[in-house]
Amino acid sequence: MKNKSSNKNLHKANQAKKDEFYTQLVDIENELKHYKDQFRNKVVYCNCDDPFESNFFKYFASNFNALKLKKLIATSYAKSPIVGGQLPLFEVKGLKGKQPFKMEISEVLDANKDGAIDLTDVKSLLKHNANVSSPLKSTGDFRSDECIELLKEADIVVTNPPFSLFREYVAQLVKYDKKFLILGQQGAIIYKEIIPLIKENKIWLGYDNGGTKWFQVPMDYDIPTESRKKIENGIKYFSMGSVNWYTNLDVARRHKQMSFYKKYTPEEYPKYDNYDAINVNYKADIPMDYDGIMGVPVTFLDNYNPDQFEIIGLDRYTGKNGDKDFTINGKLLFRRLLIKNKKVKK
């Protein structure tokens, strides 16, 4: 019979395996193209990325000069199950065997003299420069003292953090006052720890949100739902449903005013049984003349302009109705974000 310590370690191992999602390069490119000017002369840290498999590392290393980065740092977490596919460890100066390590790049030269910087030049850099790569003393966990010191040096953090640790991961970024652009499940919007940050304009959505994104996973990763898995060119992919980009970098559409055409009537916009606010079923139907609190779908955050609206909170976390979901005539409603229109004159 296994003891409690063994069971605990097994649970941690299984949970870590569930977090082994590798973001596709196309998804990174589709989002990062909107922020290029914001990376100029910045130190970028990918702190949940095995550089040998991470497309985040690949993107920033290949575009190091185009983005005019000051420095790129990446740290690996323990032993990647698919490590070595892009560049075997034994070809990298300063590393021996599969171990947690860090990479720090301050310059990428055109090694093959073809007039362009690409992954071939990055591979040459890693293969011949022992100062770029070095072993970590710890596991490479983003919470370790070693990784926190690297975090302090960074200007912007960009990665796909472990979804099971999303709350803790974001809390650390806020604690150290870092700019960031990270992936997370769409459902993270309604986390009790995230809603206050959204309300205080400390975190908001990026551009390419929702919809299906496919993540590379180890070949032995168990995916019971057929519609959520596929294998292409010998690589296994898993779709975990809708995924959002979360950031505190400037997003152009946050400054765009939403336009409305409907006016308030009590018949079309009934009030909740257990909270003094009207219900709006679709964000396009927000009444342009209502100055009170409104409950809208959480998809409103895709169009949220802090100069136009104030976010009050989320229905179940208002503290005024016993943390219960809202109802109308006793009927339970799906999650509602509470907002007020700043532009309506009282």
Secondary structure, DSSP 8 states (H G I E B T S, - for coil): ---HHHHHHHHHHHHHHHT--EE-HHHHHHHHTT-GGGGTT-EEEETT--TTT-HHHHHHHHTTTTTT-SEEEEE--S--TTTTSSS-GGGSTT--SS--EEEEES----TT-SSS--HHHHHHHHHH-TTTEEE-SS---TTSHHHHHHHHH-SEEEE---GGGHHHHHHHHHHTT-EEEEEEEGGGGG-TTTHHHHHTTS-EE-SS-SSEEEEEE-TT-----GGGEEEETTEEEEEEEEEEEEE-S--GGGG----------TTTS-B-SSSSSEE-SSGGG--TT--S-EEE-GGGGGG--TTTEEEEEEGGGSSSSTT---EETTEE----EEEEETTS--
